[in-house]
């Protein structure tokens, strides 16, 4: 009985794992399809619209980098403050 239950549980676990992996694969496929469509739509944009979009992205990246720099400087100051105690 022990071996029979072992294999029964093992196959049940494999079945559940396969179902979960299938859901992951479906979600990844949908994401790739959406990204591909977005790339296609961006490729069809006019040059001025594409430049505007790229400028927005650069501005967002600059803002993110400045925020990271500020956070790092705060960590440095905090480390120096605890070091001097």
SVG drawing of the C-alpha trace seen along z (x, -y; Angstrom):
<svg xmlns="http://www.w3.org/2000/svg" viewBox="-4 -66 37 68">
<polyline fill="none" stroke="black" stroke-width="0.4" points="0.0,0.0 2.8,-2.4 4.4,-2.3 1.0,-2.6 0.2,-5.7 3.6,-7.1 3.2,-6.8 -0.4,-8.1 0.8,-11.2 3.8,-11.6 1.6,-11.5 -0.9,-13.9 1.9,-16.3 3.3,-16.1 -0.2,-16.8 -0.6,-19.9 2.9,-21.1 2.1,-20.7 -1.1,-22.7 0.7,-25.5 3.5,-25.6 0.9,-25.7 -0.6,-28.8 2.8,-30.4 3.5,-29.6 0.1,-31.0 0.8,-34.3 4.3,-34.6 2.9,-34.0 0.3,-36.7 3.0,-39.1 5.2,-38.4 2.3,-39.0 1.4,-42.3 5.0,-43.4 5.3,-42.5 2.2,-44.4 3.4,-47.4 6.7,-47.3 4.8,-47.1 2.7,-50.1 5.7,-52.1 7.5,-51.3 4.5,-52.7 4.7,-56.0 5.7,-59.2 9.4,-60.3 8.3,-63.3 6.0,-61.1 8.8,-58.6 11.3,-61.3 8.8,-62.7 8.3,-59.2 12.0,-58.6 12.5,-62.0 9.9,-61.1 11.7,-57.8 15.0,-59.6 13.5,-62.1 12.0,-59.3 15.4,-57.5 17.1,-60.7 14.6,-61.2 15.0,-57.6 18.8,-57.9 18.6,-61.2 16.2,-59.5 18.7,-56.5 21.5,-58.9 19.6,-60.8 18.8,-57.5 22.4,-56.4 23.6,-59.7 21.1,-59.4 22.5,-55.9 26.1,-57.2 25.2,-60.0 23.4,-57.5 26.4,-55.2 28.8,-58.0 26.5,-59.2 26.5,-55.7 30.2,-55.3 31.0,-58.5 29.0,-57.5"/>
</svg>
